[in-house]
Amino acid sequence: MTVVVTPPQDGALRRVSDVLIARPGLLLMLLLTPPLLWLGVVYLGALFALLAQSFFSIDEFSGTIVYQPTLATYAELLAPANLDIIVRTLVVAAVVTVLAALVAFPIAYYAARYARGKVKALFYLAVMMPLWSSYLVKVYAWKLLLAKEGAVTWLVQAAGLTKILDLWLAAPLVGGPSLSVSYTGMVLTFLYLWTPFMILPLQASLERVPATLIEASDDLGAAPRQTFRHVILPLAAPGLIAGAIFTFSLTLGDYIVPQIVGPSSLILGQAVYAEQGNAGNVPLAAAFCVAPIAIMFVFLALARRTGALDAL
């Protein structure tokens, strides 16, 4: 005869299990407490500690932080030089987002409407593959491609478009000594880095567009541009806005690309790095950090008013 001995701890575990089953709220609290502690204490706590520094100021003579609440540091953001940094960053992020949408839409539309089987698998592989390599490797690769002796300049010369490139580089807002030291090069690098974040949500949104609606629009005599404007684009708006949130916010906070591929003019990420690292002006660096947060709040509020966020 076989005797089965039940470990004494099984009774305690069973009682705990019965309590958790009877009180699902307690079980939910126990499951959510560790990640909420991590998010609330480590992430948000560190963020609020940084932002709290923005309400202090720095002594101009000693260079030490004066721990007295003041809004003088925020007033510094309205200085022409600092305001130019904020506006410049906002414009660059907006340009990158618009260009990413223009590039991603036809790719995502083809993948959603026509790609099947192995072709769709290759599509996902092609979109995801750039994300698998090192961020710095990709940035330095574009630095080499856009240099005066790089592949892009060689292709332009081979196509006989050198004069057009020289005229473009001579333009005051987009040009520079070379593509690798210009806003054009910086935008192209950002575009390469963030376009996958636009393609994937846009493709997922386009896959949810019923083909019957497009066929009905054609049957009713609508032109392709009318079908795109009144059927496809409104239904794809949630994915488009999701991709815009990714590309806009990632460009807004990046400082490595402008440091490697870009002109000498600062953008927000560089300003934060410079003020906190080189100048030691932590309050002003913290105030600069508030700017992209405020911009993203406005961006999300506008996106929410369109109703697209509710459809994500």
C-alpha positions in Angstrom: 0.0 0.0 0.0 1.3 3.4 -1.0 1.0 6.2 1.5 0.9 9.8 0.2 2.2 12.3 2.6 0.9 15.9 2.0 3.5 18.5 2.9 2.2 20.7 5.7 2.8 23.9 3.7 0.2 22.9 1.2 -2.5 23.8 3.6 -1.2 27.3 4.0 -0.8 27.7 0.3 -4.3 26.5 -0.2 -5.7 29.0 2.3 -3.8 31.8 0.6 -5.1 30.7 -2.8 -8.7 30.6 -1.5 -8.3 34.1 -0.1 -6.9 35.4 -3.4 -9.7 33.7 -5.4 -12.3 35.2 -3.1 -10.8 38.7 -3.3 -9.7 39.4 -6.9 -9.0 43.0 -6.0 -6.3 41.8 -3.6 -4.8 39.6 -6.2 -4.7 42.4 -8.7 -3.1 44.7 -6.2 -0.3 42.1 -5.5 0.3 41.6 -9.2 0.5 45.4 -10.0 2.4 46.5 -6.9 6.0 45.6 -8.2 5.6 47.2 -11.6 3.9 50.3 -10.1 6.6 50.7 -7.6 9.2 50.5 -10.3 7.3 53.0 -12.5 6.3 55.3 -9.6 9.4 55.3 -7.5 12.3 54.7 -9.9 11.1 56.2 -13.2 8.6 58.9 -12.2 10.4 59.6 -9.0 13.6 60.3 -10.8 11.8 62.4 -13.4 10.0 64.5 -10.8 13.3 64.9 -8.9 14.8 66.3 -12.1 11.9 68.6 -12.9 11.9 69.9 -9.3 15.4 71.3 -10.0 13.8 73.6 -12.6 12.3 75.6 -9.8 15.7 76.5 -8.4 18.3 78.8 -9.9 22.1 79.0 -10.2 24.3 81.6 -8.7 26.0 83.5 -11.5 29.1 84.2 -9.4 29.8 80.9 -7.6 28.1 78.6 -10.0 26.3 76.8 -7.2 22.6 75.9 -7.1 20.4 78.2 -5.0 17.7 76.0 -3.4 15.0 78.6 -3.2 11.8 78.2 -5.3 11.8 80.6 -8.2 10.5 80.9 -11.8 13.5 82.8 -12.9 14.9 79.7 -14.7 11.7 79.4 -16.7 12.0 83.0 -17.7 15.4 82.2 -19.1 13.7 79.8 -21.6 12.1 82.9 -23.1 15.4 84.4 -23.9 15.9 84.7 -27.7 18.7 82.1 -27.8 16.9 79.5 -25.8 13.6 80.2 -27.5 15.3 79.6 -30.9 16.4 76.2 -29.7 12.9 75.2 -28.8 11.4 76.4 -32.1 14.2 74.9 -34.1 13.7 71.5 -32.4 9.9 71.7 -32.9 10.4 72.5 -36.6 12.8 69.6 -37.1 10.6 67.1 -35.3 7.6 68.2 -37.4 9.5 67.9 -40.7 10.7 64.5 -39.8 7.2 63.4 -38.8 5.7 64.6 -42.1 8.4 63.1 -44.2 8.1 59.8 -42.4 4.4 59.7 -43.0 4.9 60.4 -46.7 7.5 57.6 -47.0 5.7 55.1 -44.8 2.2 55.4 -46.2 2.7 53.8 -49.6 4.9 51.1 -48.1 2.4 50.3 -45.4 -0.5 50.4 -47.9 1.2 47.9 -50.2 1.9 45.6 -47.3 -1.6 45.8 -46.0 -3.5 45.5 -49.3 -1.3 43.4 -51.6 1.5 41.6 -49.7 0.7 38.0 -48.8 2.6 35.0 -47.5 6.4 35.2 -48.0 6.2 38.7 -49.4 4.6 40.0 -46.2 7.2 38.1 -44.1 10.0 39.7 -46.1 8.2 43.1 -45.6 8.3 42.7 -41.8 11.9 41.5 -42.0 13.0 44.5 -44.1 11.2 47.0 -41.7 12.5 45.4 -38.5 16.0 44.6 -39.6 17.3 48.2 -39.2 16.1 48.1 -35.6 18.3 45.2 -34.8 21.6 47.0 -35.4 23.3 49.4 -33.1 21.9 52.9 -32.9 25.4 54.5 -33.0 26.5 52.3 -35.9 23.6 53.5 -38.0 24.2 57.1 -37.1 27.9 56.9 -38.0 27.1 55.0 -41.2 24.9 57.9 -42.3 27.7 60.3 -41.3 30.0 58.5 -43.8 27.3 58.3 -46.5 26.6 62.0 -46.3 30.2 63.1 -46.1 31.9 65.0 -49.0 33.7 61.9 -50.0 30.7 59.6 -49.3 28.4 57.6 -51.4 25.6 60.2 -51.7 28.0 62.8 -53.0 29.4 60.3 -55.5 26.0 59.4 -56.8 25.1 63.1 -57.2 28.2 63.7 -59.1 27.7 60.6 -61.3 24.1 61.9 -62.1 25.5 65.3 -63.0 23.6 67.0 -60.2 26.5 68.6 -58.5 25.3 72.2 -59.1 21.9 71.4 -57.6 23.6 69.9 -54.5 25.8 73.0 -54.2 22.8 75.3 -54.4 21.0 73.3 -51.8 24.0 73.3 -49.4 24.3 77.1 -50.0 20.7 77.6 -48.7 20.7 79.3 -45.3 18.3 77.0 -43.4 18.9 73.5 -44.9 22.5 73.7 -46.1 26.0 73.6 -44.7 29.6 72.7 -45.6 28.4 69.2 -46.5 25.3 67.0 -46.1 26.9 65.4 -43.0 27.0 68.9 -41.3 23.6 70.2 -42.2 20.0 70.1 -41.2 19.3 68.1 -44.4 21.7 65.4 -43.2 20.2 65.4 -39.7 16.6 65.1 -41.1 17.6 62.2 -43.4 19.3 60.4 -40.5 16.3 60.9 -38.3 14.0 59.7 -41.2 16.0 56.5 -41.5 16.0 55.8 -37.8 12.3 56.5 -37.1 10.4 55.5 -40.3 9.9 51.9 -39.0 8.0 53.3 -36.1 5.7 55.0 -38.5 5.3 52.1 -40.9 4.3 49.4 -38.4 1.3 51.1 -36.7 0.2 52.5 -40.0 0.3 49.1 -41.7 -1.7 47.6 -38.8 -4.3 50.4 -39.1 -4.6 50.0 -42.9 -5.1 46.2 -42.5 -8.3 47.0 -40.6 -9.7 49.1 -43.5 -12.5 46.8 -45.0 -11.8 46.1 -48.7 -15.6 46.3 -49.3 -15.6 50.0 -48.4 -12.9 50.7 -51.1 -14.8 48.6 -53.6 -18.1 50.4 -52.8 -16.4 53.8 -53.2 -15.1 52.6 -56.7 -18.6 51.3 -57.6 -20.1 54.7 -56.7 -17.8 56.4 -59.1 -15.4 58.0 -56.7 -12.0 58.9 -58.1 -8.9 57.3 -56.5 -8.0 60.6 -54.7 -11.6 60.8 -53.4 -11.5 57.3 -52.1 -8.1 58.0 -50.4 -9.3 61.2 -48.9 -12.8 60.2 -47.6 -12.4 56.4 -47.0 -8.8 55.3 -46.5 -7.2 58.3 -44.8 -9.9 58.7 -42.1 -9.8 55.0 -41.2 -6.0 54.9 -41.2 -5.8 58.0 -39.0 -5.3 56.1 -35.7 -2.2 54.3 -37.1 -0.9 57.5 -38.6 -1.3 59.4 -35.4 0.3 56.6 -33.4 3.3 56.6 -35.8 3.4 60.4 -35.6 3.6 60.2 -31.8 6.6 57.9 -32.0 8.5 59.8 -34.6 7.7 63.2 -33.2 8.6 62.4 -29.6 11.8 60.4 -30.5 13.1 63.3 -32.6 12.1 65.8 -30.0 14.3 64.2 -27.3 17.3 62.9 -29.4 20.7 64.6 -28.9 23.1 62.0 -30.4 22.1 62.5 -34.1 22.4 66.3 -34.0 25.7 65.9 -32.2 27.1 63.6 -35.0 25.2 64.6 -38.1 24.1 68.2 -37.9 25.1 71.8 -37.8 26.5 73.7 -34.9 23.1 75.1 -33.9 21.7 73.3 -30.8 18.4 71.5 -30.4 16.7 70.6 -27.2 18.5 67.3 -26.4 21.9 69.0 -27.0 20.9 72.0 -24.9 20.0 69.7 -22.0 23.2 67.8 -22.3 25.3 70.9 -22.6 23.7 72.7 -19.6 23.8 69.7 -17.3 27.1 68.3 -18.4 29.4 71.1 -19.5 27.9 74.2 -17.9 26.7 72.4 -14.7 23.5 74.5 -14.9 21.1 71.7 -13.7 18.1 74.0 -13.2 18.2 75.3 -16.7 18.7 71.8 -18.1 15.7 70.7 -16.1 13.7 73.6 -17.5 14.7 72.6 -21.0 13.4 69.1 -20.2 10.0 70.6 -19.4 9.7 72.0 -22.9 9.4 68.7 -24.8 7.0 67.4 -22.1 4.8 70.4 -22.6 5.0 70.1 -26.4 4.0 66.4 -26.2 1.0 67.2 -23.9 -0.2 69.7 -26.5 0.4 67.2 -29.3 -1.5 64.5 -27.5 -4.3 66.8 -26.6 -4.7 67.8 -30.3 -4.6 64.1 -31.3 -7.2 63.3 -28.8 -9.5 66.0 -30.1 -9.5 64.3 -33.5 -10.8 61.1 -31.9 -8.1 59.0 -33.4 -6.6 58.0 -30.1 -10.0 56.3 -29.1 -9.7 54.1 -32.1 -6.1 52.8 -31.3 
